[in-house]
């Protein structure tokens, strides 16, 4: 358990450092778009693995759910670096840049919801995971509804 906490702490610290460095590394808008898409893809993949457990499609394995939730929570800090000025395009609607306060608020809600999902998953309590998963899913949906192209 102590080793897992150290590993998760290290992953979170590395993610925070990477997010700071990455912001300065986008020489071209396409690089930022690819970066944010990749971050969302990884986050979505691991979120989907938890979703399969929540839906009862896969048996509950608390270690697997905890690992996936830690990745989701860590990744939730990354995509926002790819939405800087001049990075319009991809699946993002123009409202990302015209409604920045709302976009920032939604991104903060997602980050908080995935942190809560991670906390629930680390507890090993499936009912808590299901509740937190629903809240995180709603945070994802809210941003998709307002800021992502349909289709």
C-alpha positions, 0 to 999 in steps of 0.5 A: 500500500505504501509503495502504491502511494509513493508510485501515485505521488511520483506519477502526479508530481511528474505529470505536474512537471510535464504539464508546466514544461509542455506549455512552452513546447508547442512550436505549431498549433497542430502539435498542441491539438495532437497533444490534447487529443492524445491526453483525452484519448488516454484519459478516456481509455482508462475511464472506459475501463472503469465504466465497464466495471461500473456497468457490470460488464467486467468483474470488479477488481479493486486494484485495476480500478484503482490503477485506472482511476489514478491514471484518469486523475493524473491525465485530467491535468494535461489536456488544458495545456493544449488549448492556448492562444492560436491552437484553435481547431481539432474537435474544439469549438470556437467557444473554447476561446470565446468563453474562456471563463466557462471553459476553465471552470469546466476543466477545473470541475473535471479535474476535481471530479476525477480526483474524487473518483481516484479517492473513491477507487483507492478506497476499494468501495465499489458503491463509492466508485459508482457514485464518483464515476457518475459525477466525473462522467457528468463533468466530461459531458458538460464540457463536451456539450459546450465545447466539443464538435458533435460527430 
